[in-house]
Amino acid sequence: MTSTTTIQGAVPDAVGVLGGGRMGAGIAHAFLIAGARVCVVEVNDDAAEAARGRIEKDVAASVQRGKIGGSAEDWLERLKTTTDAAAFADCGLVVEAVPEVWDLKVESLRRAEGQLSQDAWLATNTSSMSVNGLAAELKRPERFCGLHFFNPVPASKLVEVVLGEQTSQEMKEQAQQWVAGLGKTPVSVQDAPGFASSRLGIALSMEAIRMVEEGVAAPEDIDHAMTLGYKHPVGPLALTDIVGLDVRLGIAEYLESQLGPRFTPPQLMRDMVERGELGKKTGKGFYTYE
């Protein structure tokens, strides 16, 4: 089935990103090369400097690959990194991208909301937490939604727009336009545990891990079955290495608490996390990396 709906894309003139880790830096990069001025707020000077380094690397790669014209220096003139959330005052949109810890999310969103103008919008990049629950902690829940970006942000073509019960229709339409303005495709879902993408992705990855645990097949054979047989661009175990076993374990535990034992993490997954075998970021997961 082919959709006939065309969404006109446009990004805000100024965008804030709260948290400049791997995902936050990717989100900042996406809005920067779409033409926005971007401000990234971090917890301290070292983290802010590290965030700038990540974004500079991504922008330089985009120039080198011919995705954007001009020089990296020209694009980076519109980037600001700071520790002062007051810099969000002139942003039309702020995207929170801090780690998946409930109290930290709530504190960060409140901090950002307190700096925004009355006509600005606020979003969370959570991959599994309740948008309704987060919205209940805010003063203007109608101007809040989930914008679930995927890793790596520069290469991913999808953003999940997660709508809370109080998310306004205007917010939904604005979010779809922002995503289209980034050259990505918006998929809108109602708030539910794991949304659509995390729920399905975790289910597939955990079953693949159980197959390894039971000795059904080696990781590379399981991944080949999905990439060659089902045309997935990357297998579920390689993708788990990319995302991080610790990240996926956290999501699985949350889904188990909300949806029941069908999302209980395999013991092998827990054991690997305990050993520090978290995937690409530690050099070892289901595969070994240099």
C-alpha positions, 0 to 999 in steps of 0.5 A: 500500500502506498501513502498519498500524503505528502508532508511539507518539511520545515525545521525551526530557526533555532533548536535546542538539544539537552544532552550531547551524547551519541544520540544528542549529538546526532540529533543536533547534527541533523537539525544543523545541516537542515539549516537550523541554529542549534544549541546543545546544553550539557552538564559540565564544560568537559561534556559540552566540549565532547559534544561539540567534538562529536558534532564537528566530526559528523558535520565534517563527514557530511561535507566530505561525502557531499551531503552538504555544500560549503565548509564544515566551519561555515556550518559549525558557526551556527552551533553553540555548546554550553552548560547554561539552559537559559540558552534555550530561551530563543529556541522554537524547539528543544529535544531532550536526549539524556540517558534513559533514567526516569528521574533524570528525564523528568528533572531535565525536561522540567529544566528545559521547559522552565527556559522556553517561551510560551510558543516553544515546543518540547520533545523527548527522545526516549525509546521506551518511557511513557510520554504520558507519564513524562507529560504529567510532570510538565506544565504544558503537556499539550506542547510536548511529544516524543521524537524517537530518533534512531542510531545512528541518527545521520544514517537513519531515515525514520523518526517515531513521533509519539503522541501523548493523550494531551499532545495537541493536534498542532504539535503532531503536525509540527513534529511531522513537518520537523521530521520531514524537514530533516529528510526523514520519514515520520511515523506517528504512534500513540503512547504505549510501552515500547511504542512500535519500534522498540517493542518490535525490535526488542521482541526480535532481538531477544528471541535471537539471543535465546536462539544463541543461548539454546545453541540453535545457531551461531550469531552470524548465521542468525543475522544472515537469516534475517538480512538475506532471507528477510532483507533486513539491513542488519541482523538483530544481534549485530543491531543489538551490538550497535545499540548496546546490550545494556540499553536494550536490557533496560528497555526489555526490563521496562517492557517486562514490567509493563507487558508481562513475561513475554519480554523477560530478558534472556539470562545470556543477555544479563550475563553479557551485560554483567561481564561488560560485553555491551557491543561495539562501544566496549569492543565485544558483544555478539561480535568482536570489534577493533 
